[in-house]
Amino acid sequence: MRILLLSLSFSSLLAFNARAGDVILSLNFEAETLGTAPAGWQLFNADTVANVTVTQGGHGDSEKCLVGRQSRSGGLVALSKQFAEPQERVEIEFSFAFSESDHRSLNIWSHEPGGTDASQLNLCIQNGTLQQFDGRTRTWEIVSRNVVPSADIEAPVWHRLRATVDARRQGIDFRLSQSGSTELPLEVTTTASAYRTNLLLNAIDLVSGKRIASGAWYLVDDVVVRGGTHLPMPRDLPALAEPFELWTGPPIPTDVKAVPFVAGVQHSTIHRATADGYKFLHGAAIVSHNGTFFANWANSPTNENGPEETLQGRRSIDNCNTWSDLEVIGRGFKTQERHSHGILFEHNYELWAICSRFGIGTAGRRFPGLMAEAFVLNEDEGLWQSRGIVMHNCWPYDEPVRMKNGSLITGGQDKDGFPVVAISQGDNVTMWDTVSIPFPPRLAPSFAETTVWADDENVLAVIRGGRGVAWVATSADYGRNWTPAVESNLPMPRSKAYLGRLSSGELYLLSNFVNRDTLVISVGMPETGTLNRMYRIRDGKSEPPRFAGQAKGKQWSYPYGYEHDGNLYVVYSIGKEDCGLSIFPTSSLQE
């Protein structure tokens, strides 16, 4: 009987929705009192203090709007406006502006009748992007990057948003205006996943509390909510992609101590920072050329990617037993521009280094003006000479791989920290094309360092991403077009990896495991493009940094591999101050 009554109650609500049809809420706040909460709104949680009040400076002809800021209350803190009746389907539309902040500056959600959490809509602006919380992946998914913060609350940059939400649908349709305009597009901007589903919609909530960053603010005006099942149905969401099967071996132990050490490994230090020298080091590379080993890395006086960063290195003529004095390859600049680390490779009997260069020029989220400069060793003089800029909007990371069509390819990241590859124009390594790899918002790239390997026309890319795993994309046309990056089943923290193939034909990946305390190598069989066994190279806490500097910490990180004469040479950062080297026979990797 109780189930029947609940069913009849829900049916009556649906009947109401079928009749209701149109505007169920319309608010412009002109009649409200400045400095107070708007009349008829309620606290989401009774024991909290919401900081949402009426202020001057509304959108268009309006003279008033709502402003939301941080309050001292923690947890789910919001000011709620109830609908007259619960709804199955709504269009929630409002104008908004927001302040500049590296953290959250706006949060708006919906809730069901009697709800104690957000329901389908759970929207925020964080790190300058409009995001919706995906209930399937439990991650913030980017709705749009095309939102512009306001530098001054008295001169806000307004946007208008419409979200179409249905109780039964996983997808929410978003229509977003251009920045500075409130004209909504005819077409849906994007469809994102609801936070939760199968919940009637009963209120809109403007969030404050500690979820809003200190000093941040947002404005909301001209709120319109329409209800009724005659409204357009939100679009279907595509199914989530299955994880890429990069690992085909036995279950990987959760305890790193259960991963065996690679046999025969020997460790040494190529370069150690000193008090009177450059105190930051990162991104080492290594190669052998005409009987001499060359290793180089980024060196800066104090901080990672800091001004006056350079590309420096050392040489060894006795198989890495001893190393020469420091040599400068990319000298850096006295301006905000700088050189940094890159790649080493032989080409047409010459030794090439291509390193990143950035700091001025085209705006970028991470590396403004990013490009890459080539240096070639002058064999007669023993000096490095610049061949000029050879890549644009790419920071290269691994020794280029020769593809069947004659071009070379290397992985990298672009000025925004997004995954890319660079492809040479045939055999000409002074001209490279940069190709972006598409990715879903849940990759949440911060520094999407990418490493690649090519077999004929097929290219595999392993990308530094989130959620504790390596991300993977593939190309079937020499790196010109890519599948969107997806999560793989190989554990990997947020740290750069290095992909290569041994002379035996086995694919290998150098990466961190769980965190940067452990450096491992994963290896696969020649006939597969997957990995099936793993070995530790370095494990435990490294020596702590000896000198102050940003982004430093105990770690073995950013590996780079090079095979020579039956051994694999792996260089890496130690605490982002020193350059480490581990050498082991490739025969120790055989199954």
N, C-alpha and C positions, 0 to 999 in steps of 0.2 A: 504493500500500500504506500509506504514512504517513497519508494522509487517511482511509483506512478504519479504521486503528487508533485515530485520534483520535475518529472517529465512534463506534466501539464503546465507547471509554472514557467519552465523554459520556453514551451511552445507559445504561451501567452506573450512572453517578451519578444519572441520572433514576430508575432502578429503585430505588436506595437511598432517594431522596426519597419515592417512592411508598410505601415500606414504613415509613420512619422515623416520620413522623407527629407527633411531639409535642415534648415539652420536650427540647431538645438542650443547653441551658445554663440553670442556675439558681444565682444568686449573691446572698448577702446579707452577706458579709464578716465575720460574727460570729467566725469562727475565725481571722481574720487578725491580724497584729501591728501595733499602732498605729505610725504614723510611717514605715511601709515600703510599698513597692509590693506589691500582692496577689500571692500565690503563683500560679505557672502563667501569668502574663502575660508578654508579650514586648515588646521595643521594636519599633516600626514601622520605624524606621531604626536600624541598628546603631550609627551614629556620633553619635547624639543622646542627650540626657539629658531624659527625660520627668519632669514634676513632677506625678505622680498617685500619691497615697498614701492609706493607711487612716487615718481620723480618727474621733473620737467624734461622736455625734449623729446616728445613723441615723434612718430613717423609721419611724414606728409603734413597735413593740416592739423594733426593732433598736437596738443601742447603738453600732454602727459603720457607716460608709459610706465611699465614696471621695471625696476632694476633689482637684480639678484646678486648677492655677494656672499662671501664666506661668513659663517657664524661659528660660535664656539661649540655648538652642538655637534656631536659625532653620530655616525650611523645614518639611517634613512631620514633625512631632514628635508622637508619640502612644504610648500604651501599649495593646497589642493583646491580645485574648483570642480564640484560635482556636476554631472549631467542630471537633467530632470528625471531621466529614466535610463537604466542600463541599455547599452547598444550592442548589436552584433557586428555592425560595420560602421566606421566613421571616417570622415576626412577631417583631420586636424590641421588647421592652417594658421600661420602667424608670421609676423615680421620680427626679425631679431638683429641685433648687433652685439659685438663682443670685444673684449679687450685683448691686447697682446699678452701672451703667457706661454711659457714652455709646458705648463701643466693645464689642468682643466679650467675652462673659463665659462662653460655653460653646461647645464644638465637639465633635461626635460624628460619626463616619462609619463606613462598612463598607468592606471591601476583598475582592478576589477572591484565589484561591490565588496566592501568590507576588507579590501586587500591590505596586506602588510608588507608588500614588496611591489616593485614595478611589474607591470604586465607585459603586453606586447611591445609597446614603444619604449625604448630606453636609449635616448639620444644624448650625445655630448659633443662638445668641441674640446679636443685635446691635442696638444702639439700643433695647433693651427689647422686641424682637419676636422671635418664633420664626420662623426662615427656613430654607429648603431651597435649595441651589444648583441652578438649572435648567440642564441641559446643552444645551438647545436655544437659549436666549437668552443663556447665559453670564452670568446675573445672579442675585442672591439674591432669591428670591420669598418673600413673607410667608406662612407657614403659619397663624399666629395672632398677634393683638395681645393676646390675653387671657392673658397670663402676667405674673406679679407678682414683682418682685425682692425679695430679702430684705435688710432693713436690717442684720441681725445674723446672723452665721454660726451663732450659738448658738440662734437662734430662726428657723430657715429656714421659708420658705413653700414647701411641697412641691406638686409637680404629678406627674401620671403620663401617660406617652405610649406609644402603641403605633403602630409603623410596619409596614405590610405591604408587603413588597418582593418582586418577582419578577424573575428574571434577564432575562426576555423582554419585560417591560412597561416602557413609558415612565413610567407613573403609579405613585406611591407613595401609599397610603391612610394618613392620619394620624387617630388618635383621641386627643383631648387632654382631660384632666379639667379641672374648674373649679379655679382657684387655691385652694390650701389643702385640696384633696381629692385622693384617688387613685382615685376611682371613674370608670372610663372610660365614655363615652357609648355607647349602643347603635349610633348612627348615626355614619358617618364624618364627622369634622370638616371635612376638606378633602382633596382629591387634588392633589398637586404633582408636578412633573416630576423624574425621576431625573437624577442628575449624569451617569452613563454607563449603558449598557445592554448586554445580551448577555454578562454576566459572572456566573459563579457566585459565591455569597456564602460567605465563608470565615472572617470575623472581624468583631468589633465593636471600634472604636478610640476611646479617650478621649484627646482632643487636649490638648497643652499647648504648650510653646514660646512663641514670640513672637506666635502667632496670638491668644493670650489677652491681654487688656489688662492693663497693669501695675496690680497691686492687686486685680484681679478674681478671682473664684473661682466654682466650681460644685461641687455635690454630686450624687452618683449612688448609688442604692441599689436593692436588689431587682430585679436584672437577670434577665429571663426571655426566652429565645429559643426559639421553636417552629419546627420545620421540617417540610416535607412539602407535596406538591402538592395534598393535600386541603384545605389552608388556603384561605380565601376569596381569590379572584383580585382584585388591585387594579383599581379602576375605570379606564375609558378616560379619557384626557385629551382635552379638546376641541382641535381644531386651532388653531394660533396665527392670530390675525387678520392679514389682509393689511394692509400699510401704507395709510393713507388717502391718496388721490391729491389732495393740496392743491396740488402743483406740476404743471402740464401744459406748461410751456415746454421749451426746449432744456436739455440737461444743464447743471447749475449748475457754474461753474468752481470748482476746488479752490483756485486762487490768487485771493485777493480782489482783486488788482490788475487782474484781467480783468473785474471788474464795473464798468461805467461809472458815473461820477458823474452825479447828476441835474443837468440843465441849469438855469442861472439861479439856483442856490441862493445865499442870503446868510445869513451866520452873525452872531450877536450874543450878548451875555450879559445876561440880565435881572437877575440878582442874583449878587453875589460875596461870599463869606463874608469877614468881617473879624475881626481879633484881639479886638476888643471886643464882638463879637456872637455869634450862634449859629453854630457851626462845622460843623454837619452839615446837609445838605440832600438831599432825595430825593423822588421821586414827583411831579413837577410836572404840572399841568393848566392848560389855557388855554381861553378862550372870549371872544367879542365880544358885548357887550350895550349897546344904545342908544348906539352909537358909541364905546364904550370897551372896550379889551381888559383882561381880568382874567387874571392868572396866580397860582397859589398852589402850595404845596409843604409838605412836612414840614420843620420846623426844630427841631433840638434842640441843647442847649449843646455836646455833645461826641460822643455815640455814637448809632448807628442804633438806633431804637426805644427810646432811653434815657428815663429819668425826666425829667419836665418838657418832653417833646417837645410841640410846638405845630404848628398850621396857620397859616402866614403867607403873605403875597403882596404883589404890587404891581399898579398900574394904568397904562395908557397911553392917552392921548387923541389921540396923533398916529401911529396905525398902527404901534406898537411901536418907534418911533424913540427915545423917551425913556420913562422909567418913574418913577412916584411913589415916595415914601418907603415903607418897609415898613409894612404893616398886619397886625394880628393878628386872625385869624378864630376859630380854636379855641385858647383860651388855655392849655390844659394844666392841670396840677394840681400841688399840692405833695406829693401822696401818690404811690403807685406807679402810679396811673392816668395816662393820657396821651392827647392827641390826635395824629393823624398825617395823612398825605395821603389824598386821595380824588378826587372828581370835581366838575366844574362843568357846569351846563346851565341853559338857559332853560325855564321852565314857566309857562304862563298869564301871560306878560309879566313874570314875576319872575325874578331871578337866584338860583339855588340852588347851594349847595356842600354835599356830603355827605361827611364825613370819618370815618375810623375812630377808634375810642376803645376802649382796652383797658388791661389791667394788673392789675385786680382782678375778683373774681367767679368765675364758672364756670371750673373748671380747663381748660386747653387746652395742647396740645403746643407751640404757638407763641405764641398770643395769648390769655391767660386773660381771660374776660369780654368777648370781642370783640363790639362793636356799632358802629353808625354813627349819628352825630349830624348833623342838618341845620341849616344856617344859610342865611338869606335876607337879601339886601341890602335895607335900608330906603332907598328912593330919596330920600326927603326929607332924611334925616339923613346919608346916605352911609355908614351903619354896618351891620355884619353882626349879625343877631339870631338866636338859637337857636330852632329849632322842635322841639327835643327829639330823642329817640331814634326813628329811623324804620326801622332794620334791626337784626336780631339775628343774630349769628354769621355776619356777612359783612363783608368789607373790599372796598368797591367800587372798580373800576379804570378804567372807561371811560364816556364820555358815554352816558347811557341811550338805547336805541333804541326808538322807538315801533313796536309790533307791530300787526298788522291788527285784533286784538281790542280795541285801545285801551289795553292795559297797556304799561308800559315795562319793559325788561330791561337789566341790566348784569352784567358778569362780575366775579368776585371770588375770594377764598379764605376758608376758615373758620378757627376758632380753632386747629385742628390743622395748618393749612397745606395743606388739601385743597381741590380745586376745587369751586366753587359758583357759582350765579347768584342774583341777587335780582330779583324780579318785583313791580312795583307792583300794588296792588289797584285795577285800573282806572286812572282818572285821578288817584287819590289817592296822591301821592308822600310822604305822611307814614306810609304803612303798606306795607311790602314783605314778601313771603314769600321765605325762603331755601330753595333747592332744591340738593341735593347732586348732583354728577356722579359716577357710578360709575367706578372705575378699577382696572386690574389692579395687583398688587403691583409688577410690574417698572417701572411709572411712577416708583416710589420718590419720591413728591413730597416736597420739602423746603419749598418755598414755591410752591405751585401757582397762581400768579397766572393768572387766566383772563380772556380778552377775547372778546366775542361780537358777532355781527351777525345780524339777523333779516330774513327775507324772507317776508312773510305769516306762516304758522304755523311755518315752518321756521327753525331757529336753528342757527348754526354757532358752536362754541366752540373757540378755540385756547388751549392750556394750556401753561404752562411745565413741562417734564418733564425726563426724562433721555435718555441714549443719543444726545445730539447732534442731536435733531430736535424739531420742534414736535409736540405731541400734540393730537389732535382728537376731539371728541365732537359728536354732532348730536342735535337734537330735532325731532320733527314735530308737536308739540302745544303750541307757544308756550312751550317751556322747562320744562314740567311733568315730563316724563320724558325720559331721555337714554340714548343708546347708551353702553356703556362706552368710556372714552377709549382710543384706539389711537395708535400711532406714525404719523406722516405721513412723506411723502418730502421734506419741506422742512427743510433744515438750520437748526438754531436752538440756541444754547447755553442753559444755565440762566439765563434772564433774562426779565423781563417784556416782553411784546409788546403791541401795540395794533392792533385790527382795526376797520376802518371802510369806508364806501362813499362814493366821490366823487359829486358832483352829476351827473357824466357816466354814472353807473351802475356804474363799475368798483370792484371790491373792492380794498382795499389793506391791507397788513400792515406795520407798523413793527416792526422787531426788530433784535437783534444778529445778526451773522454770524460764525461760528467762535468768536469771543470778544467781549468788550466793547470791543475796540479799533475795531470797525467797526459803524456803525449804517446799516441799509439800509431801503429801502422796496420791497416786492414788490407788483406790480399785476396784475390779471386783466381779462379781457374782460367787458363788461356781461352777456352772455348766459350766463356760466359762474359757478360758485361756486368757481373755482380761480384760481390765480395763474400767470402765464406770463412775467413779465419782472421784473428786479431792478435797482435802482440804489443806488449808495452815497450816503449823506448826509454822514456824518463817517467819517474813517478815520485810523488811526495812533494813537499814544499821546496821550492828553490830558495837559494839565498835571498834574503830580503833586499830591496833596493838600498843602496848606500847613500843616495843623494835625493834631495827633494825634487819633485816634479809631478805634473798632472798625469793621470792615467797609469801610474806605475803600480806594481804590486808583485808579489811572489807568483811566478809562473814560468812554464816552458810553453812558448806559443809561437804562432805564425811560421810553421815549418815550410821548408822548401827542399825538394829532393833532387838528387842527381846521381845517376848510375855511371860507374867507371871501373873497368878492369875487375869485374866480379864483385864489387862492393857498392852499397848504396850509401851516399853521403847526405846526411840530413842536417841542415843548419836551421837555427831558430833563435828567438829572443829568450834571454834569461832575465826575468824581472824588468824587461824593457830598459836594460842598461848594458848587458853584455851579449856577445854573440857566441852561442854554443854550437858544437859540432858532435854528432854521433855517427860512427861508421860501423857497418856490420856487413857480413857477406850475404849476398842475395840468396845463396844456397840455404841459409838458415830460415828462409821464408817458404821453402818448398813444403808441400803437404806431406 
